[in-house]
Structures are given as C-alpha cells and as structure tokens.
Amino acid sequence: MPTSRGGVRLLAAACAALTLLTPAAATAAPAAPALGAHGTEPVYDYTQAVREQVWVQAPVDSDADGRPDRVAVRIIRPRTPDGRKVPVIFQPSPYYAGLNDVPNHDDIDRDGAAARRSASPATGRAAETIVFSGYLDNYFVPRGYAVVFADSLGSGGSTGCPTSGGRNETLGMKAVVDWLNGRARAVDAAGAPVRASWSTGRTGMIGVSYNGTLPNAVAATGVRGLETIVPIAGISSWYDYYRANGGVVAPGGFQGEDTDVLAKAVLTRQHPEVCADVMARLERDQDRQTGDYNAYWAERDYVRDAGKVRASVLLVHGLHDDNVRTQQAGQWWDALARHGVPRKIWLHQGAHTDPFNVRRDVWLDTLHRWFDQWLYRIDTGIMREPMADVEVAPGQWRTAATWPVPGARRTTLALGGPAADGRPGTLKPWPARPGARQTFVDDPSRTAEDLVAGELSADPNRLAYLSAPLSRETRLSGTPEVTVRADLDGKSPYLTALLVDYGTADRYAGTHAVPGQDCIGPGIPEDPGCFGRREYTTQSTPLEIVSRGWLDVRNRMSPSRTTPIEAGRAYTFHWNLQTEDHVFAAGHRIGLVLISTERDHTLRYPAGTKVGVRLGVSKVLLPLH
C-alpha cells in the first residue's frame, strides 16, 4: 500500500489510469436498464450522466477541531427520465489528490550508527494521482449504476486525519454507505442538505491496494446496505503488512516505511498541520522497537471482525504480489469461509495489479455479472459457477469448487541431514529420527535471491533442504507452516524461511503501457490514458521463491509479547509462510531455505548471529495436491 516515493508505494500502485470507450448514446433512455443474456445492458447515455459533489458527515472528529469530519464525495450517475433509483459502485481512496514526499525511517540497519533521515528517491506515481480512476464509470454508468468516488479522511477534499487503516478511516467510508441509505447527512458546496434520493441503497465497494483495503474495513463493521465488496490486492490486517510474528518487516522491499510514513504521504487535505498530534501518535503507537501486536494493531485488524461481514466478497490477489503479500488474502478468505460469507476468489500470476490488466475481457464479464447479481439482484448464474479461478501458469487458468483446492493434503516433510559430500540436506516424509545440529551464520548484506541460489552447493550463510525430484506435477494450495528447533547466538532475532521451486519455468514479467497501441478510447477529460499490456519472459529461470515467512524469536510464544531468549539454548519455533497456490512441475525439487535476516524485508542487525538447527525434529508442513 505504501508509496513508491517515501516508500509509500502503496496500494494505490495498481490504480492505473484505465479508460473505456464511452458507449454510444441511446436514442431514448429506458425506464430501467435493459436486460440481455447476461444482465444489464449499456442503454443510458454516458454523455448525459449527472455529475455532482457532496460532503458527507462522518461520526468522528479525528482532527479534534470540534466539528464532525467530512468526506468529499464525487458522483456520476445515469440520468433516468422517470427518476428511477439506481444501485451504487463505490471506490474510496486516499490517493485522488496525490501524495506527499515523505522520508522513510532510517533505523533499518540496527548497528548503533547515528540516526539520519532523508527522503527516498522520487519515482513515478502518476497512476495513483488521478481524480477518476479507471474504467468503472465508463463501463457501469451506461448500464444503470451510479459510480461514487470518495476521498478518505485527511486526503483531498475531506477533513479529518489519515491513520493508515484506523477506525476513523473506516467510519468515514462507512458514513458514505450510510448516506446512500438515508442514514447520514451530507451537504453540497453551498452548505445545503443533500439526500441520495436517486440511490436504491444497495452498494458495492471496490478498489485496488489501499482502495481495496477500505472495502474490507467497512464490510467488517457489518453496515447494512453494503451488499458486496471486491477487494483487489487489499489488506486484511495492517499488522501483517508492516510486521510479522513480532518482527518489524517492510512490504515489497520498501525498507523503513511504516504506518506513520504512509499517513503523512496521503495527508493532502487543506491545513494538514492540524493533524500533527495524530501523526506523532501514529509514530509512537506503531512501536518499531518491539514489533509486538498491541491495541494499535488490533484496531487495524479486520480479520477479527469477519463474523460481522454481511456483504458478499469477490476477492482478487496476485500470487506474485510482494507489496500486499498473499497472507492478506489467505487469512481473510479463511475467516470469511468460517463464517459462511458468500464469496468467490481470483488468484492470478501477476503482482500488485488490477485483474483488468491480466484477463481483461473475462474480468469485465465477471465483474459485470457479480454486480448485477448482488446490486440488481439478477440471477446471473455466477454463484453456481466454481468458487475459485486460479492462474497456475502464465495464461493457464483452472477452476475449483472451493479454495484451497479440494484434495490438497497437509503433508509434513522433515528437515534431514546433508549428503556425505556436504551438499544441502533433504526434505523427507515425516516422521524422522532426530538428527545432528547444523549451523549457519547470518549475513545481512546478502539478499534472499542470492542465498537461495546454488542449491547443490554448501553456503555458510544459509541452510537448504531439498526434496527428491518430483515424479509428477505437485500443486501447493494454501498456507505453508514451518517448525524449527534451533538456538541463536548474536544480535539478530529473526528466523526467515523461504520455500523455493528448484527447476526451470517461464516467469511473469508484468504489465506496461503501450501508448498508441493499447489505447481503446479517448476516455473522459479527467481520466485520459492507455491500458497496460501484459507480457511474460521467454527465458527460463532456474528457481523461484514461492513463499516466505519471518519470525522474531523473542515472540515465539505470542506476537503480542517479547520474551528474550538465552544465547545458545535450543527452542522450538513455529510460524506461517505466505499463502500460495503454486504448481511444482514434474522433475522439479521443493526446497526450504533457512536464513536469519532477509535484507529486503527485515531489519538488519550486525552480521554474525550463529543459528544452530536440529534435524529430524524440524519440519515444514505443505498443503499439497
């Protein structure tokens, strides 16, 4: 979610300026959307759409000015000649007014050096600064939907203060849903009261990254009228975005970013100085010293309130998203499943991006039928289709009745000893006999990619364990877990596990804009732009880090409590890796690599921590099919 400047490359990274060709005007707008074979049809004249702006009153005063915060809301809706009411597609965002350039924390290298802070190099974030983002209004207004864009508190035209997922932000966006249902107040630019008399109240929230996190947050309040959400690359628990099992970690290699940095980056309201005290509290309460889960993080943990969710959920996430990592999708999905929430999941081979860039035609059809189903209550058949759509390889999609895929079994593999020639150890079926103690020495100057390479050679800064070559294609679907019996002696408190696919395969290269080739239409004046184009590499690569996970060993008993360890004493440590869906090809090897510091994610303590791992009793649990 953070930006790419002050590290806050944030969630908005995927709000690309996508535009669709405006449908041709209908000669006469009908009284209700025309229904075709798949639902609503584009019969309303987009050029005649009603555009208006209102300010919705929120039930909080987060800037402590003695007045309720106000949310700036922009509306585009079809002009219905008979005053017929329409449902709403609502995209919230803190990005519509752009971002401030904010320095990240300089405490990454915990070597006792003098503190220093400087701004991170600026990089392009144009895709996050557009006022009307994407294809929603162009596509859905002609089909009989109102599309609403709102500035999250403390950003753009809204008042209040941003808090990186805090309760006030949630209630600010909930107030918009309440207003659409006649339960909250709003005024126009002249201060006159405004009612959403044109709204049926049925609302669907959608967005990518931070814009996809706010729908999770609002749904977790159980607000009535929010019929569905479509969180794309969204956060379900902010703790797991900036922390991991007691450890301070960075999303996507943006070292030094934290909730206070992000909040300052999106603090684009007028008179931002009124939020100085709020920013100071964020920096204090986030606790970059211990990394413990506390009341601050509990406020930003929507998984705890999954039982309150009334809305259906179409969850989308990239399996190579190293920004908002896949655990965010996995734990949210599991919580929704436990509470019987109507849901569907899309997992694709891309990174932090909108599925519009991945599988455009199928995505638009799916989203259209999803909104028709839940906002117009038209039976489109989408809920009778397979629950899961997963891209298992570039362009290769598989469906499943549930997810993780049926038949995935929890398979436990023991970490075994090395071969006689000193090569890495083995992964063999559990149970296994207790074995010898293997050691490595932490070197924070080396990256994970460097440390997993050369799987058949010894390396003093890691321990690697390999399965035998697989006799058949093997699919990992779910959340891996690792249990390690180990001792540590040194400054670094981290243990990092890397699940690796050793073999050769084509890799996803990402999406880029191709001006003049992928431009579908001129768009509306506020939102010019071209579509992204998806590409894959043609070269084969020898390995891929499939999943990773981190633990601060001082939080071995609880992420909420730091308990120092005794140097050289063996403890049993258990932690999860990131949720994944990955196919290991026949002939490939499954590898588990243990390191301490992961340079691009964890804090970097002085080199030299020695880690001793007990074999046989250490193991990895993989959901395999």
Number of C-alpha atoms within 10 A of each C-alpha: 30 30 28 21 23 29 31 32 25 29 29 30 26 25 27 27 23 24 25 22 14 21 17 13 15 13 9 10 18 14 13 17 20 15 13 9 7 14 20 22 16 22 23 30 22 24 15 13 18 14 14 13 18 24 25 29 23 29 16 19 17 25 22 15 12 9 15 17 25 27 28 24 23 18 19 21 27 28 23 21 11 10 10 16 21 25 23 31 25 26 25 25 30 29 30 25 19 20 27 18 21 23 21 23 21 16 19 20 16 13 12 9 8 7 9 8 10 11 14 18 11 13 12 11 20 13 19 25 19 19 19 23 24 24 19 21 27 22 21 24 27 29 25 28 28 27 26 24 22 30 28 33 32 30 30 24 19 24 33 31 32 30 26 23 23 20 15 22 26 24 21 30 27 25 25 28 26 22 21 26 20 16 11 18 20 25 17 16 10 7 10 9 13 15 17 16 15 18 20 18 23 21 31 26 28 24 27 32 27 29 28 28 29 32 32 31 29 25 26 22 18 17 17 17 18 29 21 27 30 28 26 30 35 32 34 31 26 24 25 23 23 23 27 24 28 27 28 27 30 26 27 20 16 23 22 26 26 28 25 23 25 27 27 26 27 30 29 26 22 14 10 16 13 18 22 12 12 20 20 11 12 20 15 12 14 22 16 18 10 17 23 26 23 15 12 16 21 15 15 21 21 26 22 15 16 25 18 17 25 20 27 21 25 23 24 24 30 27 27 22 18 15 23 30 27 25 23 22 27 21 18 21 23 16 17 21 16 11 12 12 18 15 20 23 22 20 23 26 24 25 23 28 26 24 24 17 20 24 13 13 11 12 16 16 11 15 14 19 22 28 27 22 18 21 23 20 12 16 15 18 11 15 14 9 12 15 19 22 20 23 21 18 16 17 13 10 15 12 16 15 14 15 22 23 21 11 10 17 16 18 14 20 21 26 30 28 21 19 10 7 8 11 17 23 24 22 23 19 15 17 12 16 11 15 15 14 15 17 17 20 21 26 24 24 13 14 14 23 13 8 21 24 17 14 20 13 11 16 17 11 20 21 26 30 25 23 20 13 14 14 11 11 12 17 19 22 23 25 21 24 21 23 18 25 18 23 22 26 17 16 17 25 22 25 24 21 27 26 25 24 23 26 18 15 19 14 19 18 15 19 17 13 15 12 12 9 11 13 19 15 15 14 20 16 8 11 19 18 23 23 25 21 15 15 15 14 13 11 10 11 13 14 21 19 17 23 26 23 21 27 27 26 27 22 24 21 15 14 21 16 17 19 12 11 17 12 13 14 11 17 17 16 20 18 20 21 24 23 25 26 24 21 18 22 20 13 15 23 21 22 26 26 23 24 24 29 27 28 22 20 23 30 22 23 23 17 17 16 21 20 27 21 24 23 24 23 21 23 26 25 18 22 21 22 17
